[in-house]
């Protein structure tokens, strides 16, 4: 199947072909559909639905996923596309799925975690090894064990997929966190911004415009809007903070995004914690951050209201790069340990993002 899609020009890149060979479509289908898993056709059984394989191929090629990118899959369904995307993004990515059907949230979580728990490190972000060129299910599919405990979540910028107490470097790619919710009730303003977003159902133009705001600068959204498959790139500048470039790729026919049942949801922002420090990328761990001192007005106001502490905290002297203009240069771990405190004011290190 993969070879045929390459010959047709639907799959263009080696890394997307590798993702299709690595992730067994049949492992993300109920037994009633397992016999049809390796044909390029949409599949549906009760609440289970997958698009045709060539649609997923066009989606992954258009998204241009790379290691370390954050990704949101709206209408994540069975988790098949999310797992291929996780394979492409590697172990230091932040990856969320949003699904209205709670049964599918449980189904996708269990099967995705089973894949990750049983695979060696073969992602493009790891060893970048490729599977055989054979297209038979036996040659390209991994037999997955679905008896796996649920995953406890992904909660860090540039965070990998390690479980509590293990090194992130042991994981082939980040574990996807699947959320239950209705995209029509998603509070876009409170969400983090993603490098890539995919919408897996026909989205009305008005809602698509709102969901574009989920993109970070330079981010890409791929979605069926009406009867067209579009690619949107956020091209924001200082003069035009909400500018987007839209490209129409092909005509498509998708089932519409469902407005009901109601299910309010909020996707978590990501942030660094000491407990999760070992799960972050080496680049993040080795980076130094400048933490400026509080504004003078803030210190004066605090001093007027609160007496000075009996034992003022003295910032350590230059063990990690020294002081600069009254501030500190700290590593992420040191930022979680040390406080810069003025008279009557406790101020934790603030620069927790690049």
URNOR-V173901 format. One record per run of one state. SS is the DSSP state (A for helix, B for strand, O for the rest). FROM is the first residue (numbers start at 1). TO is the last residue. If there is no record, write none. Layout:
ss->[SS & SS]
from->[FROM & FROM]
to->[TO & TO]
//
This chain:
ss->[O & A & O & A & O & A & O & A & O & B & O & B & O & A & O & B & O & A & O & B & O & A & O & A & O & B & O & A & O & B & O & A & B & O & A & O & B & O & A & B & O & B & O & B & O & B & O & B & O & A & B & O & A & O & B & O & A & O & B & O & B & A & O & B & O & B & O]
from->[1 & 2 & 8 & 14 & 23 & 25 & 29 & 31 & 37 & 43 & 46 & 48 & 51 & 53 & 64 & 71 & 75 & 80 & 90 & 95 & 100 & 102 & 119 & 137 & 141 & 159 & 160 & 168 & 171 & 177 & 181 & 183 & 186 & 187 & 188 & 191 & 194 & 204 & 205 & 215 & 226 & 228 & 235 & 244 & 252 & 256 & 257 & 265 & 266 & 277 & 280 & 281 & 282 & 287 & 288 & 292 & 296 & 306 & 323 & 325 & 327 & 332 & 338 & 339 & 343 & 345 & 349]
to->[1 & 7 & 13 & 22 & 24 & 28 & 30 & 36 & 42 & 45 & 47 & 50 & 52 & 63 & 70 & 74 & 79 & 89 & 94 & 99 & 101 & 118 & 136 & 140 & 158 & 159 & 167 & 170 & 176 & 180 & 182 & 185 & 186 & 187 & 190 & 193 & 203 & 204 & 214 & 225 & 227 & 234 & 243 & 251 & 255 & 256 & 264 & 265 & 276 & 279 & 280 & 281 & 286 & 287 & 291 & 295 & 305 & 322 & 324 & 326 & 331 & 337 & 338 & 342 & 344 & 348 & 354]
//
